[in-house]
Amino acid sequence: MTFWNFARKSALRKPLRSALLIVSVAMTFLIYGLTAGFVAGSQGTAAASDELLGVMNAAGRGQPLPMAYLSRIAALPGVADVSPITRLRGSVGDARNVVAVSAGDPDKLLAVSGADLGLTPSLIDALKSRRDKVLVGQSLAQAQGWKTGDSLTVTAFRTKKDDGSRDWRFEIAGIFEGKNASTDTHFILAQYEYINKARARGIDTVWAFALRPEPGMAAQDLAPQIDALFANSAAPTRTMSEKQFLSAFLSQYADVKRVITLVVGVSFVTLLMIVINTMVFALRERRFEIGVLKTLGFRSPQILLLVLAEALFVFVVGGAIGLVVAKLISLATPPALGLVIGAQVSLRTIALILLLGFVAGLLPALSAMRTPILAAFRTR
Amino acid sequence: MTISEKDIPFIALNGVSKTYRSGSERLPIFAGLDLSIGKGEFIAVMGPSGSGKSTLLNLLAGIDQADSGSIQIGGQRLDQMGEAARSAWRAQHMGIVFQFYNLLPMLTAAENVELPLLLKSISGRVRRERVSKVLDIVGLNGRGRQSPTKMSGGQQQRVGIARAIVADPTLLLCDEPTGDLDRKSADQVLAMLGFLNRELGKTIIMVTHDPEAAAQAGRTLHLDKGVFVEDEQVMA
């Protein structure tokens, strides 16, 4: 028997109580794993790029920018490729079945976002084969049951065609899969020229320009240069990375990260109170036993370590269960849900498990350490 | 005439005083107690309840401290040690046998016996060998994997004795080791203590109410109101 084995057996001396404690810890870290995975995934922090830049109207995301900016941005030193982007949001079939269409220059899209979206030259060729051809992200295609060759009609919420209709007919030229499971592929890629020429208003304007800096050019250095270029124009720009954009986009509705931090923080505090309370009571029942151990020669620091190890055992087992279940859920759910439990989330969770195990064990451990032997013996 | 090892005081209490506080009053337990015990002696301490037997054992174990006087064991002043040093001293030199065994129910018999060895820097293999050896001495070899909760009182006390001697201490303190046992089990435990004293040279101090248990000891000290009123020596 090792000291750790002794701590493990002590922690499991009341199997039901230990099991309930472990389940509480597992549930807490399951919640944490899922929420941290959501922040890392849906917020785009895992999949979104720090290198891709988006140039938008500084007055707001709803405001367009003139297409004429394209050549000026493209001419700026350090810009590798730039594509105009216009958006079209609408429904397919059922009015509640909302889809998003992003339209760009096919060749420039390949250069700017090809690696991230999993675009290939053959997909781009298929896209370019007719003006109403589109590429559909794998996540959306799966959700809608669409396949290459299918036709679909998007009824736009705002963007009217020059004939007054809001119905935009497309044919699926291919499915793009994204770089990895965390890449957002829940949208349609169309051609800018098609949308631009057919729409009734906003011709030769863009919602944004997507650009990729040249290798060696830092995105954060290029962004202010672009904004400076249009600072005194009628439509000043605001340039930010894809990651910054997604984060800012979500924070229009709420500071998701802060809300999640608060919810998880409250659950951790509750868990700590439950575990500390249970451990303090459990140790009160074991005061006599602590007295026996001290009589056998266990010194105060060893008693402290023993109780800390017991708390750590409960947290390590429960936390590991919670993290593994969260990981399994993230693998089982569709990428559109945006749960990404990668190395960073896992390491942060492990650090939290150890920290909270230590914190939860400290109070009972100090109490056990300070218990005088004779006072412990009087408890029987 | 030669001086034997038993004639040299292994344990020496000089002028030990101890009082307990009860509300605003102080209850005297010992007032200048003197005691001398030679190495390898088997001492029984008898006396009525409240006479100070348990306090004496607690002082000798270093789990309580005297108000004044000196307590010297094996040449070391226990009364001058700090708590950590007394813990280390107990782990090194002392084994304690409790009336109610005080075994940990979540551990097997062998793991209970192994507990004091966790405090020593010895390998798992050596620990297991020593546990097996002492379980053999107490007649429980082959029962190491059994839970103490499934053992009889006599067997549990033998596990308690094995735990007390596994670290090879020089001094065994026994607090009414037969107080919770039937006569047959009590006799087996007493025979074992006698063996440890005679064959392994352990110095044993046993607090007991049982005259038959005391009869196993080489010397019986009668304590009453904190004073030794009689010192019976059994001539071998």
Interface residues (C-beta under 8 A of the other chain):
Chain A: M1 T2 F3 F6 K9 S10 L12 R13 F288 E289 V292 L293 K294 T295 L296 G297 F298 R299 S300 Q302 I373 L374 R380
Chain B: N58 A61 I63 D64 E83 A84 S87 A88 R90 A91 Q92 M94 I96 F98 F100 N102 L104 P105 M106 L107 E111 E114 L115 P116 L118 L119 G124 R127 R163 A167
